């Protein structure tokens, strides 16, 4: 044994691990398979439905809806990077995974999370142009600009995810082969590494702080300006529509950033929190956006909601459901129905 109590003096570094998520549940772990499978199917179905609606309706081939569809596609990828291996771990207590598989999963987790952040920035830019510069919106928000934003989002996501994975791959994992987590997160892997991890910890923390601080500053500045301009719109209907659309985006932003920040704070500050609670917080910030985003955009975005209703209920049923309140109102006005 070395002085730090691990086996680093023997140059042992594990290359195969066992993922053990929610270790405190023991024999009750298999009971989570069905509800989590239902959650995974729901995430794929709900996000896929909205994506199919945007792709299939020419009237929705506009920058805002394209960005929403891209965000929901990233939600599906993020859930798929986590859920299959997580479900396998609930079926088998010891869930084997190689170092290469672990690093690949870690890459896709952080790559999709960063894509989420970047797409939210692009959506803020889209709303800023639409509300603050409405007359120039179609000239500014072109397909060429959308393509450039997509390339920038991919490049920025790779620029953060790749260094984290490369740095982690160079660590020596000699403490144990058991990762007490349902997925290969950066902090979970560092917890079983040995040697001087000061640089790894500082780099991970610095990347998160810089990314989140920069993004929140841009988002805060953009939406402050957007809301200010929206309240000055003379038309009440146009003002309400602008604020309603921004409200949907702000709900998604709060869901993504608050869940991620709360998890980071608990992991780095609180030492008394149990491993199961840490696992639960990770599951929330990894899966909650994918579960809520299609609901927020599918329910609060009227254009998407109408097309989803037509798809699910048929054109005539959806049209009749919207016209029924009007007919009842007309009957009240004519005195045929008591108000």
N, C-alpha and C positions, 0 to 999 in steps of 0.2 A: 504493500500500500504506500501511496505517496503521502506527503504531509497534509494534503488537503482531504484525505480520506477517500480518494478514489483510486482507480487502478491505472492511472495515467503512466506510472513508471514502467508498466509492462507493455506500453505502446499498443494497448488493445483498443480498437475502435470498431464498434458494431456497425454492420452494413445491412442487417435485417432487424426489424423491430416488430413490436406488437402494440397496436392501438387499443387502449382500454378506456373508452369514454364512459363517464358516469360510473366510476368504480364503486361508489357507495351504494348503488342500487342492487348489486349482486344478482340474485336469482330473478329479480323483478325486471331486469333489462329486456328480456324478450317481449314483455307486455307493451313495450313502446314501438314494436315493429309495425303493427297495423296503423296506429294513428300517424306515425311518421311517414309510412308509405302513402297514406291518404293525403298528407300534407304535400309530399313530393308530386304526386299525380295532380293535385289541385294547382300547385305552382306552375307546372308545365301546361296544364289545360287552360287556366285563366290567362296566363301570359300569351300562350299560343293563340287563343281566341282573339285577343285584342290585336296581336300582330297580323293574323289572317284578315281581320277586318280592315286594318290600315292598308295592307298590301292589295286587297281585293277591291277596294273602293277608290276610284279615280279622284273623287272629290276630296279624299284625305291625303292625296299625294302632295302635301305641303310640308315645309320644313319642320313645323312644330310636331306634326303627327309622325313624320319620319323619325325624328329624334326620340319620340315616345316609344315607337316600335323598336328602335335600336336599344333603348334602355331596358325594355322588357326582354329582348333577346339575350342581353347580358345577364339578366336575372335568371333565365333558364340555364345558361352556361354556369353561373355561380352555384346554383342549386345542384347541378349535375356533377360539379367538381367535388361536392361535399357528401351528398345524400347516399349514393350507392354504397360507398365504403362505410359510411356511418351506419346504414341499415345492416350491412354484413357484420359489423361489430356487435350489434345487438342480438344477432342470431348466434354468433360464436363469441364467447367471452374474450378470447385472445384473437385479435384480428391481425394477421400477419401482413407486413408491407415491407418492401425493400427500400433501401436508401434512395435509389433512383426514383421509385414510385412515390416516395414521400416528398422528394424535392419537386417532382412534376406536379403533385397535388398542391404543394405550397405555391408554386408559380401560378397555377391557374386561379387559386383563391385570391391572391393579391393582384394579379393582372385584371381579373373581373371587377374586384372592388375598386381599383383605380380607374377602370373604364367607367364605372358608375359615377365616380366623382367628376370625371372629365365631361361626360355627357350632361350632367347637371349644369356644368359651367356653360356648355354649348346651348342648352335650353334657356339659360338666363340671358345669354347674348341674343338669342332669337326673340325672346319677349321684350328685351330692351329695344331692339330695332323696331319691332311691331308696334309698340306703344309710344316710345319716345320719338320715333321717326317714321310714322305710318305712311307718309307720302313717298318715301324712298325705300320702303321695306322690300318690295319686289325687286328693285334694282340692286339692293345690298345683299339680301339673303338669297343668293343664287345657288344652283346645284354645285357650281365650282367651289363656292365658299363652304358648302356642306362637306364636300370631299376633302377640302383642306383641313377642316375641323376634325373630320374622322381620322385623317392621317396624323394630325397633331395629338389627338387623344390616344391613338395606338402607340405613338412614339413615346409620349410622356409615361404611359402605363408600363411600357417595356423598360424605360429608363429607371424606374423605381423597382419593379419586380425582379428584373434580371440580377442587379447587384446583390439584392437580399438572398437570392437563391445561390449565387456563386459563392458569396461569403459563407453561407451556411454549409455548403458542400465541402468547404475546407476545414471545418471544425472536426474535432475528435470526439466521438460519442462513446465514452468509456464508463459512464456512471451506471447505466442500465440499458437494457434493450426494450424496456416497457415505457411507452409514451402514455401518460395518464390523461389522454385526450382522445376525442373521436376523430380528429383530423390533424394533419401535419401543419400546424401553425408555427410561425417563426419562434414565438416565445416558448411553445411546447417543446420544440426541438432543442432550443438553447438550454432548457432545464435539465436535459440529460447529457449535455456536452461538458467536457472538462478542459482545463487549461485556463488561460487568461481570456475572458470573454468581454472585457471592458469595451473594446472597439466595436464588437458586434452589437452590444447593448446600446451603446451611444449612437451608432449609425442607424439602427432600427428606430430608436426614439427620435433622432433628428429628422429622419425621412418622414416620419408620421407627423411630427410637429410642423415642419416646413410645408408639407403637402396640405394638411388640414388648415393651418393658419392662412396660407396663401389663398386657398379655395374659399374659405369662409369670408375672407376680406373682400374678394371679388364678388361673391354672391351677395354679401351684405350691402356693398356699394351699389350693385346693379339693381337689386330689388327695392332698396330705399328710393332710388331715383325713379324706378318704374311706378311704385305706389304713389309717390309725390305727383308724377305726371298724370297718373290715372285719376286721382282725386280732382284734378283740374279740368278733366274732360267735361264739356258742357252737357252732352247727351247722357241722361241717366242710364239708359239701356246699355250704351257703349261702355260707360264707366263700370257698371255692374259686371258686364262680361269680362272686361279686362281684369278686375279684381278677383273674379271667380277663377279665371284661368291661372292667375298668379298664386291664388290660394292653394290650388292643386299642386303646383310645383313646390311651394313652400312646405306643404305637408310631407311630400316625398323627401325633401332636403332634411327636414327635422328627423324623419324616420331613419335615414341613412346615417347622418352624422351623430345624432344623439346615441343611437345604439352602439356605434363604433367607439365613440369617446368614452362612454360609460364602461365598456369592456376594458379599454386600455388603462383607464384610471384604476379599476379594480385589480387588474393584473400587476400593475407596477407599484401601486401605493399600499394596498391592503394585503397584509400577509396572513390574516386570520380567516379569510374566506375559504370555504371548503373547495375541494377540487370539483365536486358536482356543481356547485354554484358557478364556478368559473366556466365549466363546460356549458351550462345553461345560458350564460351571458354570451358566450361565443356562438351558440346555436341561434340565439335571438338576432345578433347583428349580422350573421351570415345568411339567415333564411327569412327574417321578417320583411326586408324590402321586397323580396320576390313574391311574398304572399300578399302584401298590402298594395304594392304599386299598381297591379292591374285593376284592383278594386277602386283605388283612388281615381285613376284615369278613365276606367270604364264607366264609373258612376257619375263622376263630377264633370267629365268632358261630354257635353251634350251631343256633339256630332258623332263621337264614337259610340255613345250609348244608343243613339237612334239606329245606327247601322247594326249594332249587336242585337238589338231587339228585333229588327227585320230579319236577321239571319236565324235567330232562335225561334221566333214566333211566326214568321212569314210576313210578307209585306202588308197584306190586308189586315191581319190581326194587330200589328203594330200601329198601322194608320188608324184603325178603329179605336184602339186604346187611347191614342192622343186626341181623337175627335170627340170622344164620349163626354168629357167635362164641358166642352163647348156646347154640345147639344143640350146637356142638362141646364146650362146657364141660359140658353135661348128659351127653354121651356119655362124657366122661372120668370124670365122677362115677359113672356107672353101670358103669364098668369095660369099656366096649366099645371104648375108644380109648386107647392108651397115652399117658401124660402126659409 
